Amino acid sequence: MQILTAENIKKSFDGTKVLNGISIGIEKGEVLAIIGPSGSGKSTFLRCITQLETVDSGEISICGETLVKNDASGKAVYADRASCVKIGLHIGLVFQNFNLFPHFSVLQNITEAPIRVLNKSKEEAESTAHALLKKMDLSDKADAYPCQLSGGQQQRVSIARALAMNPDILFFDEPTSALDPELTGEILKVIRSLASEHRTMVVVTHEMKFARDVADYVVFMDNGTIIEQGRPDQVFENAQNERTKAFLSRFNEG
């Protein structure tokens, strides 16, 4: 059963088409990598799925629940607010730039949402947070503040924060774009580990080796459309579209 379906998603900003009929489906436990040049609509697509943007038309269903569908005139109609909130609990999002609360300690950053949104007790939330910090090799940073951490450490905290909500699908929006190459390796190692646990993940990334080695399925986007998609070996080693070949040529030569 597909845990996420998006059909014919369209989105424009000020008359400029950013998404022009995007359709994907993701099975439970699958890792989907979305690749493509900057400005191709990858992050906008993630923001639409995670309700940070609204779509103009199309249908999105998550864990069998419909977030948005078209009315008779072909315009997007969203579920009621309570349903949208409920559907939102199925997903977790890790941002490019961490988005940690600077005035909260690491422990508070991880426990705030489980306590306030999921009504977890402080003790239960903190127990989960400490377990996640151990998983992220950050056990000694619970009382630290974001400004005291490296970029890689902050991103690992943001991953722990997303995992603390126990999402069915975890989304990563270019999680290494703000990091130098050495710290990038830290984050890719964490995501590889999560993939080995068969977590359902959607990763927008410029890390081609990661996409080829870790993803179960790869989507290549350009100019708001899906140009090519398939298993990593199909996309990276036997691309059919000339635009895909041109984009991947530097990587494949390396």
C-alpha positions as CSV (number, residue, x, y, z in Angstrom):
1,M,0.0,0.0,0.0
2,Q,1.2,3.5,-0.9
3,I,1.7,5.6,2.2
4,L,1.9,8.8,0.2
5,T,0.3,9.7,-3.1
6,A,0.5,13.0,-4.9
7,E,-1.3,13.4,-8.2
8,N,-1.0,16.1,-10.8
9,I,0.2,18.8,-8.3
10,K,0.3,22.3,-9.7
11,K,1.6,25.4,-8.0
12,S,2.3,28.9,-9.3
13,F,3.7,32.0,-7.7
14,D,2.6,35.3,-9.2
15,G,1.7,33.6,-12.5
16,T,4.9,31.7,-12.7
17,K,4.4,27.9,-12.8
18,V,6.7,26.2,-10.2
19,L,5.0,22.8,-10.2
20,N,3.4,21.7,-13.4
21,G,1.7,18.3,-12.8
22,I,3.9,16.4,-10.3
23,S,2.7,12.9,-9.5
24,I,4.5,10.4,-7.2
25,G,3.7,7.5,-4.9
26,I,5.7,6.1,-2.1
27,E,5.5,2.7,-0.4
28,K,5.9,2.2,3.3
29,G,9.6,1.7,4.1
30,E,10.8,3.2,0.9
31,V,13.4,5.9,0.5
32,L,12.6,8.4,-2.3
33,A,15.4,10.8,-3.5
34,I,14.3,13.9,-5.4
35,I,17.2,15.4,-7.5
36,G,17.5,18.1,-10.0
37,P,19.0,21.6,-10.5
38,S,18.3,24.5,-8.2
39,G,15.0,26.2,-8.9
40,S,13.4,23.0,-10.4
41,G,10.6,23.0,-7.8
42,K,12.0,20.2,-5.5
43,S,11.7,22.1,-2.2
44,T,8.4,23.7,-3.2
45,F,7.0,20.2,-3.8
46,L,8.1,19.2,-0.3
47,R,6.6,22.3,1.2
48,C,3.3,21.5,-0.5
49,I,3.3,17.9,0.9
50,T,4.1,19.2,4.4
51,Q,1.5,22.0,4.4
52,L,4.0,24.9,4.4
53,E,2.6,25.8,1.0
54,T,-0.9,25.2,-0.6
55,V,-1.3,23.7,-4.0
56,D,-3.4,25.3,-6.8
57,S,-4.7,21.9,-7.9
58,G,-4.1,18.2,-7.5
59,E,-4.6,15.6,-4.9
60,I,-2.5,14.6,-1.9
61,S,-3.2,11.6,0.4
62,I,-1.1,10.6,3.3
63,C,-1.6,7.3,5.2
64,G,-4.9,6.8,3.5
65,E,-6.2,10.3,4.5
66,T,-7.0,12.9,1.8
67,L,-5.3,16.2,2.5
68,V,-6.4,18.0,-0.6
69,K,-8.4,17.2,-3.8
70,N,-9.9,19.0,-6.7
71,D,-13.4,20.4,-6.8
72,A,-15.7,20.2,-9.9
73,S,-13.9,23.2,-11.3
74,G,-10.5,21.7,-10.9
75,K,-9.3,23.9,-8.0
76,A,-7.8,22.5,-4.8
77,V,-10.0,22.0,-1.8
78,Y,-8.4,21.1,1.5
79,A,-9.7,19.0,4.3
80,D,-11.0,20.8,7.3
81,R,-8.5,22.3,9.7
82,A,-8.8,19.5,12.3
83,S,-8.1,16.9,9.6
84,C,-5.2,18.9,8.2
85,V,-3.6,19.0,11.7
86,K,-4.2,15.3,12.1
87,I,-2.7,14.4,8.7
88,G,0.3,16.7,9.6
89,L,1.1,14.4,12.5
90,H,2.0,11.6,10.1
91,I,5.0,13.6,8.7
92,G,8.2,15.0,10.0
93,L,10.4,17.6,8.2
94,V,14.1,18.4,8.6
95,F,14.9,21.8,7.2
96,Q,18.0,23.0,5.4
97,N,18.9,25.5,8.1
98,F,18.1,23.5,11.2
99,N,15.3,25.9,12.5
100,L,16.0,25.1,16.2
101,F,14.7,27.4,18.8
102,P,17.8,29.4,19.9
103,H,16.5,30.1,23.4
104,F,15.8,26.4,24.1
105,S,18.3,23.8,25.1
106,V,18.8,20.8,22.9
107,L,16.6,18.7,25.3
108,Q,13.8,21.4,25.2
109,N,14.0,21.6,21.4
110,I,13.3,17.9,21.2
111,T,10.6,17.6,23.9
112,E,8.6,20.8,23.2
113,A,6.3,19.3,20.5
114,P,5.7,15.9,22.0
115,I,4.6,17.6,25.2
116,R,2.5,20.3,23.7
117,V,1.1,18.5,20.6
118,L,1.1,14.8,21.6
119,N,0.4,15.5,25.2
120,K,3.3,13.4,26.4
121,S,4.4,13.7,30.0
122,K,7.6,15.6,30.5
123,E,9.2,12.4,31.8
124,E,8.2,10.3,28.8
125,A,9.3,13.1,26.3
126,E,12.6,13.5,28.0
127,S,13.2,9.7,28.0
128,T,12.6,9.5,24.3
129,A,14.7,12.6,23.7
130,H,17.7,11.1,25.6
131,A,17.4,7.9,23.6
132,L,17.4,9.8,20.3
133,L,20.3,11.9,21.4
134,K,22.2,8.7,22.1
135,K,21.3,7.5,18.6
136,M,22.6,10.7,17.2
137,D,25.8,10.4,19.2
138,L,24.9,13.6,21.1
139,S,24.3,12.3,24.6
140,D,26.5,14.9,26.2
141,K,24.7,17.8,24.5
142,A,21.2,17.7,26.1
143,D,21.8,20.9,28.1
144,A,23.7,22.7,25.4
145,Y,22.1,25.5,23.3
146,P,22.1,25.6,19.5
147,C,24.7,28.4,19.4
148,Q,27.1,26.0,21.2
149,L,26.8,23.3,18.5
150,S,28.4,22.8,15.1
151,G,26.2,22.9,12.1
152,G,26.4,19.1,11.9
153,Q,25.4,18.7,15.5
154,Q,22.5,21.2,15.0
155,Q,21.2,19.2,12.1
156,R,21.4,15.9,14.1
157,V,19.3,17.6,16.8
158,S,16.8,18.7,14.2
159,I,16.6,15.1,13.0
160,A,16.1,13.9,16.6
161,R,13.4,16.5,17.0
162,A,11.5,15.2,13.9
163,L,11.9,11.6,15.1
164,A,10.5,12.5,18.5
165,M,7.1,12.9,17.0
166,N,7.3,9.4,15.6
167,P,6.3,10.3,12.1
168,D,5.2,7.8,9.4
169,I,7.1,9.7,6.8
170,L,10.3,11.7,7.3
171,F,11.1,14.5,4.8
172,F,14.5,16.1,4.3
173,D,14.8,19.3,2.4
174,E,18.4,19.4,1.3
175,P,19.6,18.6,4.8
176,T,23.3,19.0,4.0
177,S,23.2,22.2,1.9
178,A,24.2,24.5,4.8
179,L,27.1,22.2,5.9
180,D,30.8,21.9,4.8
181,P,31.8,18.6,3.2
182,E,33.1,17.1,6.5
183,L,29.9,17.8,8.4
184,T,27.8,16.6,5.4
185,G,29.2,13.1,6.0
186,E,27.8,13.1,9.5
187,I,24.3,13.8,8.3
188,L,24.4,11.3,5.4
189,K,25.6,8.7,7.9
190,V,22.5,9.3,10.1
191,I,20.1,9.2,7.1
192,R,21.8,5.9,5.9
193,S,21.2,4.5,9.4
194,L,17.5,5.5,9.3
195,A,17.2,3.9,5.8
196,S,18.6,0.7,7.2
197,E,15.7,0.7,9.7
198,H,13.3,0.8,6.8
199,R,11.9,4.2,7.6
200,T,9.8,5.9,5.0
201,M,11.8,8.9,3.8
202,V,11.7,11.5,1.1
203,V,15.0,13.3,0.6
204,V,15.6,16.3,-1.6
205,T,19.3,16.3,-2.2
206,H,22.2,17.4,-4.3
207,E,24.3,14.5,-3.0
208,M,24.2,12.2,-6.0
209,K,26.2,9.4,-4.5
210,F,23.9,9.3,-1.6
211,A,20.8,9.2,-3.9
212,R,22.3,6.4,-6.0
213,D,23.5,4.3,-3.0
214,V,20.7,4.7,-0.5
215,A,17.4,5.5,-2.3
216,D,15.0,2.9,-3.5
217,Y,13.6,5.2,-6.1
218,V,14.8,8.4,-7.7
219,V,12.9,11.3,-9.2
220,F,14.7,13.9,-11.4
221,M,12.9,17.2,-11.6
222,D,13.5,20.2,-13.9
223,N,11.4,23.3,-14.5
224,G,8.6,22.1,-12.3
225,T,8.1,18.7,-14.0
226,I,9.3,15.2,-13.5
227,I,11.7,14.5,-16.3
228,E,12.8,11.0,-15.4
229,Q,12.2,8.5,-12.6
230,G,13.0,5.0,-11.7
231,R,15.3,2.8,-9.6
232,P,18.7,4.4,-9.0
233,D,20.5,2.1,-11.5
234,Q,18.0,3.1,-14.1
235,V,18.3,6.8,-13.6
236,F,22.0,7.0,-12.9
237,E,23.3,4.4,-15.3
238,N,20.7,4.2,-18.1
239,A,19.0,7.6,-18.2
240,Q,16.7,8.0,-21.2
241,N,16.2,11.7,-21.2
242,E,18.9,14.0,-22.6
243,R,18.3,16.6,-19.8
244,T,18.8,13.9,-17.2
245,K,22.0,12.7,-19.0
246,A,23.3,16.3,-19.1
247,F,22.6,16.9,-15.4
248,L,24.2,13.6,-14.3
249,S,27.2,13.8,-16.7
250,R,29.5,15.5,-14.2
251,F,28.6,13.0,-11.5
252,N,29.0,10.0,-13.7
253,E,32.3,11.2,-15.0
254,G,33.5,11.5,-11.4
